Amino acid sequence: MLKKAHEVWKSGAMMRARRIRYKRFTFGDQWSDRVALPNGATMTEREYARHGGYNPMTSNVIRSIVKSVVGYFRTLQEERASYTETGPAVRETDARTFEEFLVSGCAVQRVSAHVDASGEHVATVEQISPARFFIDTAADRPELLGVVHDMSLTALMMRFAHGERVRAGKLRASFVRQLRSADVAASRQQFGDSVNDSLDFMRCGESGKCRVVEVWSRECAERLKCHDPETGRIYFADIGQERAVKRENRGRRADGRAEIVFRWEIYSYWRCRFFMPDGSVVDEYTAPDHPFAYRFYPLIDGEVHSFVEDIVEQQRYINRLITLNDRLLAVSAKGVLLFPDNQISPSMPIEIVQENWASPDGVVLYRGVQGAQPPQQIVNNGSRFGVDHLVEGQMKMLQEVSGVNGAMRGQDPASGTTATLYESQRRGASVALNDLVLTFGSFLDLRDGILLPICRNIGK
């Protein structure tokens, strides 16, 4: 089963790589794409730009757009029927999950019930990073899915010891054995750094922790579906109870009573297993369904394409334009004085001319030459290259592609914009984002279908 889970994990490598790229662009690292050189070597766009004498510059418009859409979502969340039931912690988790949904096109949460340190039964909603989640299909009927965990020894024993000292000792031994068998020494993760960009399925990336792989698989078994006419009860019996049911029916026939009607059928259930990298099972149990709520967007022919993916190319072009503009300004003339050497006055050296030329009340003496131009200053107007107009055009294109205009972001309207037009622009942006927001809303409905019954049962 662990080997099969590993194959499913590897099948999601392309989606994880794309997610990392879009995450980089969202948070400002927008020059790390690799480019191929004519000699076959590769380097990052940042290195390539610097090699050509440019200073790579970034104007992160994507982050601003994503924040605006998340703010729009949080405003709409207050209108949801279940908003008051989920609590502030869950609402904050939903906002961060929606941000992930915009970046990667994936939304994954795990809903569970457990006993906290005070002995109270609580329901929790945990956001699962798509970098750690694996699933064999993005459709509604998966056969295998799971999550990779990095656990400390304390967390491992608290979760899986189940109050048994012997079991806790075995877990400790497995933990130590895994740390000793690690072929590469893991490093301590720096606070604030990404923890999911270079995950390995079998090996933990942080020192002092061990890898545990949680695998949920859909399995099937035989059973009997029974109907007792005397009581009207419909129930299920284990397949091994068939002889007992037949024996009961023989007794009922002898007494002239209604017999139990039954039929054989196959049903599916979910089996959860927690694996160590060596294949040993830390814990396992059976459940009617898995605890994950997930949604992928837009899922046409199984493909996942995020909101950020649509605007990455416009962002790259904007960065190139402002980098080009910076380069043009750096190499253009800025107040260069052209002073013909045959016009220098004997009574004013060129050093004094240089000082007086920039002085507001300066006087410069020069010897006029018949038919020649006097000394002049050259200032190159960078706007004549048209880069600013290209940037403005790309910004407008970015608004068209993303659907997030200035009205939605709360910017002041341009002069001459009427209130009716401004409101129309805001509504138009809302319509453009409705597909995203409503798709995520269906994800929340799925999640609430798991969460709210647990909360209500705990409250009884």
N, C-alpha and C positions, 0 to 999 in steps of 0.2 A: 504493500500500500504506500509506503514511503517513497519507493521508486516511482510509482505512478504519479504521486503528488509532485515529485521533482520534475517529471516530464511536463506536467501542467504548468508548473512554475516557469520552466524554460520557454514555453509557448507564449508567455506574456512579456518576453524580453523587449520586443519592439515597442510595445505600448509603454513600458516603464522608461525606455530611453527617450521617447517623445515627450513624456511627462516631465522628465528632468530638464529637457530643452525649454519647454514652455514655462517651467518654473523659473529657470534662469532669466528668461526674458521678462517675466513679471516683476522680478525683484532686482532688476538692474544690470545683471551680467549678460550683456547683449552683443559681445564681441568674441564669444568663445566657440562659435561654429568653425569647423575646420574646412580649409580650402585646399585644393590640389594644385600644385605647381607644375609647370611644364616638364620638369625632370622626374615627376612622379612622387616627390616628397609632399608632405602635408604640414600645414601650420595653422594656428588659429587666425581668425580675421584680425584680431588685435595685433598679433605679431606681423602679419602681412602688411597692415596699414603702417605700422611703425617702420618696417623695412623700406617702405616707399616714402618715408619722410613725413607721414601724417601723424597727428596726435588724435587717436580715437576718442570721440566724444559721444556722450549718451544723453538723450533727452527722453526720459522714461515716461511716455504717455500711457503705456499699457497699465501701469500700476494705478494711475489716476482713474482710468476708465473702470478697472476692476473694482476699486473702492467705491465708485459711484454706483455700480450695479449692485454691490453688496448692500450699500445703504438703501437703495430702492427696495431690495428684498426684505430688509429688516423692517422697513415701513409697512410693507404688505403683510408681514408675519403677524403684526398686531391684530389683523382682521381674521386670522384663522380661528376656527371654532375651538381647536384644542390648545390654543396659545396659553390660556390660563392654567391648563392642567399639567403641562409639561414641566414648568418651573424654569427659573432663570439659567441654571446650569445647562439644561438641555437646549434652551434657545441660543445660548452662546455657542454650544457645540454645533448647532444647525447652521449658524452664520459662518463658522469656519469650514464646515463641510460644503456649504454653497460656494465659498471662495475656492476650495479645492475643485469643485465641480466646474467652475469657470476656467480654471487653469488646465485641468487634465481631462475634463469630460467624464469623470468618475466620481461617484458619491457612494461611500461605504460606511455603515455604522453597525455596531454590534450591540444588541439589547440583552441584558442579563439581569437576573435577580440573585442577590447574595446577602449574607449576614455581615454587617460591618463590625468594627471593633467594639461597639457598645452593645452588640447583640441584637440590633434592630434589623429587620428585613427591609432591604432597599432595592430599588430598581435603578440600574445605571444605563446610560447611553454612552458608548465609547466610539469616537471617530477612528476609523481604521484607514491608515495610509494605503493608497493603491500600490505603493511600492512594496508593501508587505502582504498584500492580499493576492490570492490566486484562485482562479475558477476555470473550469474546463469549457464553459460556454457562457456567453453574455445573455443568453435567452432565459426564459422564466423557469426552465426545468433543468437545472444543472444536476450532474451526477457526482461531482467532487468539487469541493472548495475548501479554503482554509486560510490560515494566517501564520506567518513566522514570527516568533516571539524571542526577545532577548531578556533573560531573567537572571536576577541575582539569586544566590543560594537561599536567602531569606524568603524572597517571593516564591521560589520553587517549592519550599517546604510548606509554607502557609497555604498554598493553593492545592497541593496534591497529597499532603500527609494524611488528611482526613482524621486527625486526632490520634494517629497510631505512631508510637515511638519507633517500632521496627521499620515501618514504611518510611519514616523520616530519615532513618539511618541509611536505607537503601538509596533514597534520593540524594543524600549527601555524597555517597560513594559514586553515584553516576555523575554528579556534578564535578567532582574532583577528577574522575577519569576523563571526562570531556576536556577539561582544561589542560590536562597533561598530554592529551593526544592531539592538541591543536598544532598544526604544522607551521603556522605563521603566528608570531606573537602579535596579539591585538593591542592597539594603542588606546589610551584613555580619550574619550570623546570630549572635545572642547565645548564648553557651554555656549549655546547659541549657534553652533554649526549644524549643518544638515546631518541627520543620522541615517538617511535612507538612500543616498545617492549611489552607493557602491555596495549594496547588500549581496551577500552570498547565501545560498539556500542552506548549506550544511554547516557553515562556520559563522560564529558570532564575530562581529566587528569591534567589540568593545571589551577591554580587559575586565576581569572580575565577573563576567556574566557568561551564561551558557545559552545555546540555541535550543529552543523547543518548538517543534512544528505541530500546529493544531490542524488536523485533517478531518473534515466532515465528508462522509461518503454515503450515497443513497444505496441502500441494500433492500433486498426483498425476502419474504418468507411466506410459508403457507399458513392458512388458518381456515377455520370454519365460521361461516356467518349463519347464525341460528335465529329462529323465530319460534317462541313458545306461545301457541295459540291460547293456552289457559290463562296466561298473565298478560299477553300482548307485548311481551318484552323482546326486543331485538338485541342480541349480544354476540360477541365474538369469542370463540373458544380455540385453544391451541390445537394444532393438527393431531397431536397425540391423544386428544380427548375424543376422537371419532368413535372408538370402540365403546366408550362410556355413554356417548349420546345414543348409539344404536341399542345398547343394552337398556337404557332408559325407555326408548321407544318400544322395545319388545314388552317391557312391563306395562306400558300404557295401553298397548294393543290388547293385552290380556285383560286389562281392567276396562276396556272400552273407552279409554280417554283419548283426547286429541294428541297426536304425536308431534314431536319437535321437528320442524322443517329446517333443514340445514343444507348448505352447499359449500363446496370447496372453492377457495379463491386465493389469489396472490396479492399481497399488500406490500407497500414500500414503507420504509422507516429510515431514520438517519442514525448513523453510528459515528460517534466522535472519538478520535484517538489523539493522544498527545505523544509525539515521538521525540526521542533523542536522536542526534545524528547517526549514532551507531545502529539505529533500528529498534532499540528497546522501547517498549510502550510504558510511559509514565502513568497514564490514566486512560480510561475509556468508559464510555457509557452510551446508552441508547436514548433517543429523544424523538418525538413525533415530527419535529422540524428543526432546521438549523436556526441559529439566532441572528443571522445577518440580514440587514436590509441593504440593497444595492440598486444603483441605477447607472446606466451608461448612456452617453449621448453622442450622436442621434441614433446610433445602432441601425443604420441602413446597411443591409448585407453584412451585419456583424461588425461594421467599422465604428470606431470611436473618434470623434473630432470635437475638440473643445472650442469654447468661445475665444480663448486667447489665440488659438491656431489661426483664426480668421484674420487677425490683425498683426501677426508677426512680421510679414513682409513689408507692410507699410511702415512699421516701426524701424526695421532695418534701413529702409530707404531714407527715412528722416535722419537717422544717425549718420548715414553717409553724406547727406546734404550738408548738415551742420559741420561735419568734419571737413568737408571740402571748402565750405565757407571760411572756416578757421584757417585753413591752409592758404587760401587766396588772400585773406587779410594779412597773414604773416609775411607773405612774400611781396605784397603790394607796397607802393611808395606811400610814406606817411610824413608829409611835410619836408620832403627832400629839397634842399636849396641848390638850384643850378646857378652857379656864379662863374661866368667865363673868366679865365685867368688873365685875359688881356684887358679886363675892365676893373681889376682890383686897384683901388686908390692907393697911392704911395703913402698917404697919411693915415690909413686905417688898415692894419693887418687883417688877414682872413680870420684869425681867432676872435678879434673884436667884432668883426662882421657877424660871426656865428652867435655871439652873445647878444648883440643889439637886434638881430633879426627877430628873435623870439620875445623881445621885450616890448610891452605895450606902448611905451613912449620912446622906443629906440630910434636912432638915426643911423642910416647906413650910407656911407660915401662910396661912390663907384665912379669910374671914368667912362663916360659914354662914348660909344663907338658908332660912327655913322653907318646906318643901315643894319645894325645888329640889335637883337632884342636885349633889353636890360635883364639883370638877374631876376629869376622867378622861382617860386615855390611850387612843387608838385604834390598834390594830395589826391590819391586814387580813391574814388568813391566805390566801395565794395558792392553797393547795391546794383551797380550797372551790370553785374554778372547774372542777375536774375535768380540767385539762389533763394532769396527770401520769398519770391513768388512761388518757386517750386515747393518750398517747405509749407507755405500756406495751402497750396493745392493738395499736398499729401495729408495735411491735417483735416481738410474737408473730406477727403477720401476715407480717412480713418473714421470719421463720424458716420459716413455713409455705411461703411462695412460693419462697424460695431453697433450702430443704432443708438449710440449715446451722444447726444448733442449738448450744446451749451445750456439749453433750457432744462434738461434733466439734471445736469450737474450743478444747477443753481447759479449759473453765471449771469451777470447783468446783461440784459438784452442790448443789442446794437441800437444806436440812435435811430428813431423813426419806426421802431418795432412796436406795434400796437399790442395791447394786452391780449386781444383775441388771437393774434398770430403767435404770440409767445406761448399761450396755453395750447394752441394747436400743435406747436413744435414739441411741447412736453408730452402730449397725448400720443403723438406719432412715435416718439422714442419708446414710450411704454408698450405700444403695440409691437414694435420690433423686438422687444425683449420678452414678450409674453410666452413665446414658445419655450425659452429657457426656464423661466420662472415656473410655468405650469408643469413642465416636466419634472423639475425638482420638487414641486408640490405633490406630484404623484408619488415620488420617493418618500416624502414625509408622511403621506397617508399610509403607505405600506409600513413604515416604521411605527407610526402611531397604532396601527393594527396589532403590533406585537407589544408595544410599550404600555398603552393605556389599560388593557386587561390585567397586566401584571400589577400596575399601580393600584387599580381598584381592588384587586384581591388582597394586596398587602394592607390596604386601608380598612378592610372588613374586620 
